[in-house]
Amino acid sequence: MSDLDLYESAIKLFKSFEPEVNLRLLENLGNTRLTTQQYCQLIGRLRLYQALPLSEQKELPTILLGDSQINAATKGFVSNENFGEKGLGSISCWQLMQLLNEAAKSSYIDKWLERNQNATDIAIGIQKTLTGEDNRFSWFLS
């Protein structure tokens, strides 16, 4: 890319940002709760996903997080002072997003950004499944 291409791409990105949409998204994530049982089901399905044949994985949303990220999110659920369960029996989907994003930080730099985006997509997909807006992630909670 030339300097001009980079500049035009940056301007296009800035113009496409919709703060109200993102604020509503974060509010919805914060208002939707995931029980400890649902979280355990999700973690189990995320681990199972990795062992599925490719043909079955293609029928589900793409998951880029590996075992180490899933393990880190599980540990965070129990011990993270900011985003963990803290004995309440549930966490918000916003907390889920934060746990998954924090776990993705351990990725190599070439995978970090796309794994963080995927972590956010997972949390949004789970939130939409819980509210009945979209069922693409329902397998992860069934």
MIDOSE-1310 file (N, C-alpha, C; in nm, 2 decimals, decimal comma, always signed):
residues 142
msdl	+0,08/-0,12/+0,00/+0,00/+0,00/+0,00/+0,09/+0,12/+0,00; +0,04/+0,22/-0,07/+0,11/+0,35/-0,07/+0,07/+0,43/+0,05; +0,13/+0,54/+0,08/+0,09/+0,63/+0,19/-0,05/+0,68/+0,17; -0,09/+0,71/+0,04/-0,22/+0,76/+0,01/-0,32/+0,65/+0,04
dlye	-0,29/+0,53/+0,00/-0,39/+0,41/+0,02/-0,41/+0,39/+0,17; -0,30/+0,40/+0,25/-0,31/+0,38/+0,39/-0,39/+0,50/+0,45; -0,37/+0,62/+0,41/-0,45/+0,73/+0,46/-0,60/+0,71/+0,43; -0,63/+0,68/+0,30/-0,77/+0,66/+0,26/-0,83/+0,55/+0,34
saik	-0,76/+0,44/+0,37/-0,81/+0,33/+0,44/-0,84/+0,37/+0,59; -0,75/+0,45/+0,64/-0,77/+0,50/+0,78/-0,90/+0,59/+0,79; -0,91/+0,68/+0,70/-1,03/+0,77/+0,69/-1,16/+0,69/+0,68; -1,15/+0,59/+0,59/-1,27/+0,50/+0,57/-1,31/+0,43/+0,70
lfks	-1,21/+0,38/+0,77/-1,23/+0,31/+0,90/-1,29/+0,40/+1,00; -1,23/+0,52/+1,01/-1,28/+0,62/+1,11/-1,43/+0,66/+1,08; -1,46/+0,68/+0,95/-1,59/+0,72/+0,92/-1,70/+0,61/+0,94; -1,65/+0,48/+0,93/-1,75/+0,37/+0,94/-1,77/+0,34/+1,09
fepe	-1,70/+0,39/+1,18/-1,71/+0,37/+1,32/-1,84/+0,43/+1,37; -1,93/+0,35/+1,44/-2,06/+0,40/+1,49/-2,06/+0,38/+1,64; -2,02/+0,48/+1,71/-2,01/+0,47/+1,86/-2,14/+0,43/+1,93; -2,26/+0,47/+1,88/-2,38/+0,43/+1,94/-2,41/+0,29/+1,93
vnlr	-2,38/+0,23/+1,81/-2,40/+0,09/+1,79/-2,31/+0,01/+1,88; -2,18/+0,05/+1,89/-2,09/-0,02/+1,98/-2,13/-0,01/+2,13; -2,18/+0,11/+2,17/-2,22/+0,13/+2,30/-2,34/+0,04/+2,34; -2,43/+0,03/+2,25/-2,55/-0,06/+2,27/-2,50/-0,21/+2,28
llen	-2,41/-0,24/+2,19/-2,36/-0,38/+2,19/-2,29/-0,41/+2,33; -2,21/-0,32/+2,38/-2,15/-0,35/+2,51/-2,25/-0,35/+2,62; -2,35/-0,26/+2,61/-2,46/-0,27/+2,71/-2,53/-0,40/+2,71; -2,56/-0,45/+2,59/-2,63/-0,58/+2,58/-2,55/-0,69/+2,64
lgnt	-2,42/-0,69/+2,61/-2,33/-0,79/+2,66/-2,33/-0,78/+2,81; -2,33/-0,66/+2,87/-2,33/-0,65/+3,01/-2,46/-0,69/+3,08; -2,57/-0,68/+3,01/-2,70/-0,71/+3,06/-2,74/-0,86/+3,05; -2,66/-0,93/+2,97/-2,70/-1,07/+2,95/-2,60/-1,16/+3,03
rltt	-2,66/-1,25/+3,11/-2,59/-1,33/+3,21/-2,58/-1,48/+3,16; -2,47/-1,53/+3,19/-2,43/-1,67/+3,16/-2,41/-1,74/+3,29; -2,49/-1,85/+3,32/-2,47/-1,92/+3,45/-2,34/-2,00/+3,45; -2,30/-2,04/+3,57/-2,19/-2,12/+3,58/-2,20/-2,25/+3,50
qqyc	-2,32/-2,31/+3,50/-2,34/-2,43/+3,42/-2,33/-2,40/+3,27; -2,39/-2,29/+3,23/-2,38/-2,26/+3,09/-2,23/-2,23/+3,05; -2,16/-2,16/+3,14/-2,01/-2,14/+3,11/-1,94/-2,27/+3,10; -1,96/-2,36/+3,19/-1,90/-2,49/+3,19/-1,93/-2,56/+3,06
qlig	-2,06/-2,56/+3,02/-2,10/-2,62/+2,89/-2,03/-2,55/+2,77; -2,02/-2,42/+2,77/-1,94/-2,35/+2,67/-1,80/-2,39/+2,66; -1,73/-2,40/+2,77/-1,59/-2,44/+2,78/-1,57/-2,58/+2,73; -1,66/-2,67/+2,77/-1,66/-2,81/+2,72/-1,67/-2,81/+2,57
rlrl	-1,77/-2,74/+2,52/-1,79/-2,74/+2,37/-1,68/-2,67/+2,29; -1,62/-2,57/+2,35/-1,50/-2,51/+2,29/-1,39/-2,61/+2,28; -1,37/-2,69/+2,38/-1,26/-2,79/+2,37/-1,30/-2,90/+2,28; -1,43/-2,94/+2,28/-1,48/-3,05/+2,19/-1,46/-3,00/+2,04
yqal	-1,49/-2,88/+2,02/-1,48/-2,82/+1,88/-1,35/-2,86/+1,81; -1,24/-2,84/+1,89/-1,11/-2,87/+1,83/-1,09/-3,01/+1,79; -1,16/-3,10/+1,84/-1,15/-3,25/+1,81/-1,25/-3,29/+1,70; -1,34/-3,21/+1,67/-1,44/-3,24/+1,56/-1,37/-3,26/+1,43
plse	-1,43/-3,35/+1,34/-1,38/-3,35/+1,21/-1,40/-3,22/+1,14; -1,32/-3,18/+1,04/-1,33/-3,05/+0,97/-1,47/-3,03/+0,91; -1,53/-3,14/+0,86/-1,66/-3,13/+0,80/-1,77/-3,08/+0,91; -1,75/-3,12/+1,03/-1,85/-3,08/+1,14/-1,81/-2,94/+1,18
qkel	-1,68/-2,91/+1,19/-1,64/-2,77/+1,23/-1,70/-2,67/+1,13; -1,70/-2,70/+1,00/-1,75/-2,61/+0,90/-1,90/-2,57/+0,92; -1,97/-2,66/+0,99/-2,11/-2,63/+1,01/-2,14/-2,54/+1,13; -2,03/-2,51/+1,20/-2,04/-2,43/+1,32/-1,96/-2,30/+1,30
ptil	-1,98/-2,20/+1,39/-1,90/-2,07/+1,38/-1,75/-2,11/+1,40; -1,67/-2,04/+1,33/-1,52/-2,06/+1,35/-1,47/-2,02/+1,48; -1,39/-2,11/+1,54/-1,33/-2,08/+1,67/-1,18/-2,09/+1,65; -1,11/-1,98/+1,68/-0,97/-1,97/+1,66/-0,89/-1,99/+1,79
lgds	-0,96/-1,99/+1,90/-0,89/-2,01/+2,03/-0,85/-2,15/+2,05; -0,73/-2,17/+2,10/-0,67/-2,31/+2,12/-0,69/-2,35/+2,27; -0,63/-2,46/+2,30/-0,64/-2,52/+2,44/-0,59/-2,42/+2,54; -0,47/-2,36/+2,51/-0,41/-2,27/+2,61/-0,50/-2,15/+2,64
qina	-0,56/-2,10/+2,54/-0,65/-1,98/+2,56/-0,78/-2,03/+2,64; -0,83/-2,14/+2,60/-0,95/-2,19/+2,67/-0,92/-2,22/+2,82; -0,80/-2,28/+2,84/-0,76/-2,31/+2,98/-0,74/-2,18/+3,06; -0,68/-2,08/+2,99/-0,66/-1,95/+3,06/-0,80/-1,88/+3,09
atkg	-0,89/-1,89/+3,00/-1,03/-1,83/+3,03/-1,10/-1,91/+3,14; -1,08/-2,04/+3,15/-1,13/-2,12/+3,26/-1,07/-2,08/+3,39; -0,94/-2,06/+3,39/-0,87/-2,02/+3,52/-0,92/-1,88/+3,56; -0,94/-1,79/+3,46/-0,99/-1,66/+3,48/-1,13/-1,66/+3,54
fvsn	-1,21/-1,75/+3,50/-1,35/-1,76/+3,55/-1,35/-1,78/+3,70; -1,25/-1,86/+3,75/-1,24/-1,89/+3,89/-1,16/-1,78/+3,97; -1,05/-1,73/+3,90/-0,96/-1,65/+3,98/-0,95/-1,50/+3,94; -1,00/-1,46/+3,83/-0,98/-1,32/+3,78/-1,07/-1,23/+3,87
enfg	-1,00/-1,13/+3,93/-1,06/-1,04/+4,03/-1,16/-0,95/+3,95; -1,13/-0,92/+3,83/-1,22/-0,82/+3,76/-1,33/-0,88/+3,68; -1,30/-1,00/+3,62/-1,40/-1,06/+3,53/-1,45/-1,20/+3,56; -1,40/-1,25/+3,67/-1,43/-1,38/+3,72/-1,57/-1,39/+3,78
ekgl	-1,61/-1,51/+3,81/-1,75/-1,54/+3,86/-1,77/-1,49/+4,00; -1,67/-1,48/+4,09/-1,67/-1,42/+4,22/-1,78/-1,48/+4,31; -1,82/-1,61/+4,29/-1,92/-1,67/+4,38/-2,06/-1,63/+4,35; -2,08/-1,56/+4,24/-2,22/-1,51/+4,21/-2,30/-1,61/+4,14
gsis	-2,24/-1,71/+4,08/-2,31/-1,82/+4,01/-2,34/-1,78/+3,86; -2,29/-1,66/+3,82/-2,30/-1,62/+3,68/-2,20/-1,51/+3,65; -2,18/-1,49/+3,52/-2,10/-1,38/+3,47/-2,18/-1,32/+3,35; -2,15/-1,19/+3,32/-2,22/-1,13/+3,21/-2,14/-1,17/+3,08
cwql	-2,20/-1,16/+2,97/-2,14/-1,19/+2,84/-2,02/-1,09/+2,82; -2,03/-0,97/+2,88/-1,92/-0,87/+2,87/-1,80/-0,93/+2,95; -1,82/-0,99/+3,06/-1,71/-1,05/+3,14/-1,66/-1,17/+3,06; -1,74/-1,25/+2,99/-1,70/-1,36/+2,91/-1,61/-1,31/+2,80
mqll	-1,65/-1,20/+2,73/-1,56/-1,14/+2,63/-1,43/-1,10/+2,69; -1,43/-1,04/+2,80/-1,30/-0,99/+2,86/-1,21/-1,11/+2,90; -1,27/-1,22/+2,95/-1,19/-1,34/+2,99/-1,13/-1,40/+2,86; -1,21/-1,41/+2,75/-1,16/-1,47/+2,63/-1,06/-1,38/+2,56
neaa	-1,08/-1,25/+2,57/-0,98/-1,15/+2,51/-0,85/-1,16/+2,59; -0,86/-1,16/+2,72/-0,74/-1,17/+2,81/-0,67/-1,30/+2,78; -0,74/-1,41/+2,76/-0,67/-1,53/+2,73/-0,61/-1,53/+2,59; -0,66/-1,46/+2,50/-0,60/-1,45/+2,37/-0,47/-1,37/+2,36
kssy	-0,45/-1,29/+2,47/-0,33/-1,22/+2,48/-0,20/-1,30/+2,48; -0,22/-1,43/+2,52/-0,11/-1,52/+2,52/-0,07/-1,57/+2,38; -0,14/-1,54/+2,28/-0,12/-1,58/+2,14/+0,01/-1,52/+2,09; +0,06/-1,58/+1,99/+0,17/-1,52/+1,92/+0,12/-1,39/+1,85
idkw	+0,21/-1,30/+1,83/+0,17/-1,17/+1,77/+0,10/-1,18/+1,64; +0,13/-1,28/+1,56/+0,07/-1,29/+1,43/-0,07/-1,34/+1,44; -0,11/-1,40/+1,55/-0,25/-1,45/+1,57/-0,33/-1,37/+1,67; -0,27/-1,28/+1,74/-0,33/-1,21/+1,85/-0,45/-1,13/+1,81
lern	-0,44/-1,05/+1,70/-0,56/-0,97/+1,66/-0,68/-1,05/+1,62; -0,65/-1,15/+1,53/-0,77/-1,22/+1,49/-0,83/-1,31/+1,60; -0,75/-1,36/+1,69/-0,80/-1,43/+1,81/-0,88/-1,34/+1,90; -0,84/-1,22/+1,92/-0,92/-1,12/+2,00/-1,05/-1,09/+1,93
qnat	-1,05/-1,07/+1,80/-1,17/-1,05/+1,73/-1,26/-1,17/+1,74; -1,21/-1,29/+1,73/-1,28/-1,41/+1,74/-1,34/-1,43/+1,88; -1,26/-1,39/+1,99/-1,31/-1,40/+2,12/-1,43/-1,30/+2,14; -1,43/-1,19/+2,08/-1,54/-1,09/+2,08/-1,66/-1,15/+2,01
diai	-1,63/-1,21/+1,89/-1,74/-1,27/+1,81/-1,81/-1,38/+1,89; -1,73/-1,46/+1,97/-1,79/-1,57/+2,05/-1,88/-1,51/+2,15; -1,84/-1,41/+2,22/-1,92/-1,35/+2,33/-2,05/-1,29/+2,27; -2,04/-1,23/+2,16/-2,16/-1,17/+2,10/-2,25/-1,28/+2,05
giqk	-2,19/-1,39/+1,99/-2,27/-1,50/+1,95/-2,35/-1,57/+2,06; -2,28/-1,58/+2,18/-2,34/-1,64/+2,29/-2,45/-1,55/+2,35; -2,42/-1,42/+2,35/-2,52/-1,33/+2,40/-2,65/-1,33/+2,31; -2,63/-1,34/+2,18/-2,74/-1,35/+2,09/-2,82/-1,48/+2,10
tltg	-2,75/-1,59/+2,13/-2,81/-1,71/+2,15/-2,90/-1,71/+2,28; -2,84/-1,65/+2,38/-2,91/-1,64/+2,51/-3,04/-1,56/+2,50; -3,03/-1,45/+2,42/-3,15/-1,36/+2,41/-3,24/-1,41/+2,29; -3,21/-1,51/+2,22/-3,29/-1,56/+2,11/-3,28/-1,48/+1,98
ednr	-3,19/-1,39/+1,97/-3,17/-1,32/+1,85/-3,11/-1,40/+1,73; -3,03/-1,50/+1,77/-2,95/-1,57/+1,67/-2,92/-1,71/+1,73; -2,93/-1,82/+1,66/-2,90/-1,94/+1,72/-2,77/-2,01/+1,66; -2,69/-1,94/+1,59/-2,57/-1,99/+1,54/-2,47/-2,05/+1,64
fswf	-2,47/-2,00/+1,76/-2,38/-2,05/+1,87/-2,46/-2,14/+1,97; -2,58/-2,18/+1,93/-2,66/-2,26/+2,03/-2,59/-2,40/+2,06; -2,52/-2,45/+1,96/-2,45/-2,58/+1,98/-2,35/-2,57/+2,10; -2,29/-2,45/+2,12/-2,20/-2,44/+2,23/-2,26/-2,43/+2,37
ls	-2,39/-2,42/+2,37/-2,46/-2,41/+2,50/-2,56/-2,53/+2,52; -2,56/-2,62/+2,42/-2,66/-2,73/+2,43/-2,59/-2,86/+2,49
